Amino acid sequence: MAKPLVQATGRRKASVARVRLFDGSGQVTLNGRPLEDYFPTMATRLRVMEPLQITQTQGRYDVLAKLEGGGL
């Protein structure tokens, strides 16, 4: 796998999200599952993709995230 453009870790209470962005086609993978499988409702998917939509970069980067704790 190529070297990520950006790596970041976010924490809140007992939850941890480790996210890597790669140049790509807009594929989003959360804990090894596609976005549509991980978040079945459209409202939740839109909320997750909001930062990429605001910056007009949706479809430009692949997102690989490992999420732990805290539920959805």
C-alpha distances in whole Angstrom, upper triangle without the diagonal:
4,7,9,12,14,14,17,19,23,25,29,31,29,26,23,20,17,15,12,12,9,11,12,15,16,14,15,14,16,16,14,17,18,20,23,23,22,25,27,30,29,31,28,25,27,27,24,23,26,24,22,25,27,25,25,21,21,19,17,14,12,13,11,14,16,20,22,26,29,28,27
4,6,9,12,13,16,19,22,25,29,31,30,27,23,20,17,15,11,10,8,9,11,14,15,15,16,15,18,18,17,19,19,21,24,25,24,26,29,31,30,31,29,26,27,27,24,22,25,23,21,24,26,23,23,19,19,18,15,13,11,13,12,15,17,21,24,27,30,30,28
4,7,9,10,14,16,20,23,27,29,28,25,22,19,15,13,9,9,7,10,12,16,16,16,16,16,18,19,18,20,21,22,25,26,25,27,30,31,31,31,29,26,27,27,23,22,24,22,20,24,25,22,22,19,20,18,16,13,12,13,12,15,16,20,23,26,29,29,28
4,5,7,10,13,17,20,23,26,26,22,19,16,12,10,6,6,5,8,11,14,14,14,14,14,16,17,16,19,18,19,23,23,22,24,27,28,27,28,25,23,24,23,20,19,21,18,16,20,21,19,19,16,17,16,13,10,10,10,9,12,14,17,20,24,26,26,25
4,7,10,14,17,20,24,27,27,23,20,17,14,11,7,6,5,7,11,14,14,15,15,16,17,19,19,21,20,20,24,25,24,25,28,29,27,28,25,23,23,23,19,18,19,16,15,18,19,16,17,14,15,15,12,9,10,10,12,14,16,19,22,25,27,27,26
4,7,10,13,17,20,23,23,20,17,14,11,8,6,5,7,10,13,16,15,15,15,15,16,18,18,20,20,19,23,24,22,23,27,27,26,26,23,21,22,21,17,17,18,15,14,17,18,15,17,14,15,16,13,10,11,10,11,12,14,17,19,23,24,25,23
4,7,10,14,17,20,20,17,13,11,7,6,5,7,9,13,15,18,16,16,15,14,14,15,17,19,19,19,22,23,21,22,26,27,26,26,23,21,22,20,17,17,18,15,15,19,20,18,19,16,17,18,16,13,12,10,10,10,11,14,16,19,21,22,21
4,7,10,14,17,17,14,11,8,6,5,7,9,12,16,18,20,18,18,15,15,14,15,17,19,20,19,22,23,20,21,25,25,25,24,21,20,21,19,15,16,17,14,15,19,19,17,20,17,18,19,18,15,14,11,11,10,11,12,14,17,18,20,19
4,7,10,13,13,10,7,6,4,6,9,12,15,19,21,22,20,19,16,16,14,14,17,19,20,19,22,22,19,20,24,25,25,24,20,20,21,18,16,17,18,16,17,21,21,20,22,20,20,22,21,17,16,13,12,10,10,10,11,14,15,17,17
4,7,10,11,8,6,5,7,8,12,14,18,21,22,24,21,20,17,17,14,15,18,19,20,18,22,22,19,19,23,23,23,22,18,18,19,16,14,16,17,15,17,20,20,19,22,20,20,23,22,19,18,15,14,11,11,10,11,12,12,15,14
4,7,7,6,5,6,9,11,15,18,21,25,26,27,24,23,20,19,16,16,20,21,22,20,23,23,19,20,23,24,24,23,19,20,21,18,16,19,19,18,20,23,22,23,25,24,24,26,26,22,21,18,16,13,12,10,10,10,10,13,14
4,6,5,7,9,12,14,18,21,24,27,28,29,26,25,22,21,18,18,22,22,23,21,24,23,20,20,23,23,24,22,19,20,21,18,16,19,19,18,21,24,23,24,27,26,25,28,28,25,24,20,19,16,14,12,11,10,9,12,13
4,6,8,11,15,17,21,24,27,31,32,32,29,28,24,23,20,19,23,24,25,23,26,25,21,21,24,25,26,24,21,22,24,20,19,22,23,22,25,27,27,28,30,29,29,31,31,28,27,23,22,18,16,13,11,9,8,12,14
4,7,10,13,17,20,23,27,30,31,32,29,27,23,21,18,17,21,22,24,22,24,23,19,20,23,24,26,24,21,22,24,21,19,23,24,23,25,28,28,29,31,30,29,31,31,28,26,22,20,17,14,11,8,6,6,10,13
4,7,10,13,17,20,23,27,27,28,25,23,19,18,14,14,17,18,20,18,21,20,16,17,20,21,23,21,18,19,21,18,16,19,20,20,22,24,25,25,28,26,25,27,27,24,22,19,17,13,11,8,6,5,5,8,10
4,7,10,13,17,20,23,24,25,23,21,17,16,13,12,16,17,19,18,21,20,16,17,21,22,23,22,18,19,21,18,15,18,19,18,20,23,24,24,26,24,23,25,25,21,20,16,14,10,8,6,5,7,8,11,12
4,6,10,13,16,20,21,22,19,17,14,12,10,10,13,15,16,15,18,18,14,15,19,20,21,20,16,16,18,16,13,15,17,15,17,20,21,20,22,20,20,21,21,18,16,12,10,7,6,5,6,9,10,12,11
4,7,10,14,17,18,20,18,16,13,12,10,10,13,15,16,15,19,19,16,17,21,22,23,22,19,18,19,18,14,16,18,16,17,20,21,20,22,19,19,20,19,16,14,10,8,6,5,7,9,12,14,15,15
4,7,10,14,15,16,14,13,10,10,9,10,12,14,14,13,17,18,15,16,20,21,21,21,18,16,17,16,12,13,15,13,13,17,18,17,19,16,15,16,16,12,10,7,6,4,7,9,12,15,16,17,15
4,7,10,12,14,13,12,10,10,11,12,13,15,15,15,18,19,17,19,22,23,23,23,20,18,19,18,14,14,17,14,13,17,18,17,18,15,15,15,13,10,8,6,5,6,9,12,15,18,20,20,19
4,7,9,11,10,10,9,11,12,14,15,16,15,15,18,20,18,19,22,23,22,22,20,17,18,18,14,13,15,13,11,15,16,14,15,11,12,12,10,6,6,5,7,9,12,15,18,21,22,23,20
4,6,9,9,10,10,12,14,16,15,17,15,16,19,21,20,21,24,25,24,25,22,19,20,20,17,15,18,15,13,16,18,16,16,12,12,11,9,5,5,7,8,11,15,18,21,24,26,26,23
4,7,8,10,12,14,17,19,18,19,17,17,20,22,22,23,25,26,25,26,24,21,21,22,18,16,18,16,13,16,18,15,14,11,11,9,6,5,6,9,11,15,18,21,24,28,29,28,26
4,6,7,10,12,16,18,17,17,15,15,18,20,20,21,23,24,23,24,22,19,19,21,18,15,18,17,13,16,18,16,14,11,10,7,6,5,5,9,11,15,18,21,25,28,29,28,25
4,6,9,12,16,18,17,16,13,14,16,18,19,19,21,22,20,22,21,17,17,19,17,14,17,16,13,14,17,16,13,10,9,5,5,6,6,10,12,16,19,22,25,28,29,28,25
4,6,10,13,16,15,14,11,11,13,16,16,16,18,19,17,18,17,13,14,16,13,10,13,13,10,11,15,13,12,9,6,4,5,5,5,7,10,13,17,19,23,25,26,24,21
4,7,10,13,12,11,8,8,11,13,13,14,16,17,16,18,16,13,14,16,13,11,15,15,12,14,17,17,15,12,9,7,9,7,5,6,8,11,14,17,20,23,24,22,19
4,7,10,9,8,6,6,9,11,10,11,14,15,14,16,14,10,12,13,10,9,13,13,11,13,16,16,16,13,10,10,11,9,6,5,6,8,11,13,17,19,20,18,16
4,7,6,5,5,6,9,9,9,11,13,16,16,17,15,12,15,15,12,12,16,16,14,17,20,19,19,16,14,13,14,11,8,6,5,6,9,11,14,17,18,17,14
4,5,5,6,6,10,9,7,9,13,15,16,17,13,12,15,14,11,12,16,16,16,18,20,21,21,18,16,16,17,14,11,8,6,5,6,7,10,13,14,13,11
4,6,8,9,12,10,8,12,14,17,19,20,16,15,18,18,14,16,19,19,19,22,24,24,25,22,20,20,20,17,14,11,8,6,5,6,9,12,14,13,12
4,7,9,12,10,9,13,15,18,19,21,18,16,19,19,16,17,21,21,20,22,25,25,25,22,20,19,20,17,13,11,8,8,8,10,13,16,18,16,15
4,6,8,6,6,10,12,15,16,18,15,13,17,17,14,15,19,20,19,21,24,24,24,21,18,18,19,17,13,11,10,10,10,11,14,16,18,15,13
4,5,5,6,9,10,13,13,16,13,11,14,15,13,13,17,18,16,18,21,22,21,18,15,14,16,14,11,10,10,10,12,13,16,18,19,17,14
4,6,5,6,8,10,10,12,10,7,10,12,9,10,13,15,14,15,18,19,19,17,13,13,16,14,11,10,10,10,12,12,16,17,17,15,12
4,6,5,6,8,8,11,10,7,11,13,11,12,15,17,16,17,20,21,20,19,15,15,18,17,14,13,14,14,15,15,18,20,19,16,13
4,6,6,9,11,14,12,10,14,15,13,14,18,20,19,20,23,24,24,22,19,18,21,19,16,15,14,14,14,14,17,18,18,15,12
4,6,9,11,13,10,9,13,13,11,13,16,18,18,19,22,23,23,21,18,18,21,19,16,13,13,11,12,11,13,14,14,11,9
4,6,8,9,6,6,10,10,9,11,14,16,17,17,20,22,22,20,17,18,21,19,17,15,15,13,14,13,15,15,14,11,8
4,7,9,8,8,11,12,12,14,16,19,19,19,22,24,23,23,19,20,23,21,19,18,18,17,18,16,18,18,17,14,11
4,6,6,7,9,10,11,13,14,18,18,18,20,23,22,22,19,20,23,22,21,19,20,18,20,18,20,20,18,15,12
4,5,5,6,9,10,10,12,16,16,15,17,20,19,19,16,17,21,20,19,18,19,19,21,19,22,22,20,17,14
4,6,5,6,9,10,11,14,15,14,16,19,19,19,16,19,22,21,20,19,20,19,21,19,21,21,19,16,13
4,5,5,6,9,10,13,14,14,16,18,19,19,16,18,21,19,18,16,17,16,17,15,17,17,15,13,9
4,5,5,6,9,11,12,12,14,16,16,16,13,14,17,16,15,13,15,14,16,15,18,19,17,15,11
4,5,5,6,10,10,9,11,14,14,14,11,14,16,16,16,15,17,16,19,18,21,21,19,18,14
4,6,5,8,10,10,11,14,15,15,13,16,18,17,17,15,17,15,17,16,18,19,17,16,12
4,6,7,9,10,11,13,14,13,11,14,16,14,14,11,13,12,14,13,16,17,15,14,11
4,6,6,6,9,10,11,10,8,10,12,12,12,10,13,13,16,16,19,20,19,18,15
4,5,5,6,9,10,10,9,12,14,14,15,13,16,16,18,18,21,22,20,20,16
4,5,5,6,8,9,9,12,13,12,13,12,15,15,18,17,21,22,21,21,18
4,6,5,6,5,5,8,9,9,11,10,14,14,18,18,22,24,23,23,19
4,5,5,6,6,9,11,12,14,14,17,18,21,21,25,26,25,24,21
4,5,8,9,12,13,14,16,16,19,19,23,23,26,27,26,25,22
4,5,8,11,11,12,15,15,18,19,22,23,26,28,27,27,24
4,6,9,9,11,14,15,19,20,24,24,28,30,29,28,25
4,6,5,7,10,12,15,17,21,22,26,28,28,27,24
4,5,7,9,10,14,16,19,21,24,26,26,25,22
4,6,8,10,14,16,20,21,25,28,28,26,23
4,7,10,13,16,20,22,26,28,29,28,25
4,6,10,13,16,19,22,25,26,25,22
4,7,10,14,16,20,23,24,23,20
4,6,10,12,16,19,20,20,17
4,7,10,14,17,18,18,16
4,6,10,13,15,15,13
4,7,10,13,13,12
4,7,9,9,9
4,7,8,9
4,6,8
4,7
4
